[in-house]
Amino acid sequence: MSINIKNKEADRLVAEIKEATGKGASEIILELLRAERARLTASTRTETEEERIRRALDATREIQRLWRDSAVVDPRPIEEILAYDENGLPI
């Protein structure tokens, strides 16, 4: 199959890319077509709502596990950590 493109802008763009890369027109067009096909294939594979929810729940569970397994840095009760004197200044 042969492609004949009659578009001045397309000719100019291919010429610019050829000059910048040293590649032939066929190679340039083939790479562009492959990239476009990959983009289209990726965009047609969309995540279902159920998959999105499952992924979010898995991420939430991982955060909870990390929090639960983290070391206690200061064992004092929160009231003692956030203690203020009669003037409202930290103790």
Sequence and secondary structure as in RCSB ss.txt:
>XXXX:A:sequence
MSINIKNKEADRLVAEIKEATGKGASEIILELLRAERARLTASTRTETEEERIRRALDATREIQRLWRDSAVVDP
RPIEEILAYDENGLPI
>XXXX:A:secstr
       HHHHHHHHHHHHHH   HHHHHHHHHHHHHHHHHHHH    HHHHHHHHHHHHHHHHHHHHHS  S  
S HHHHT B TTS B 
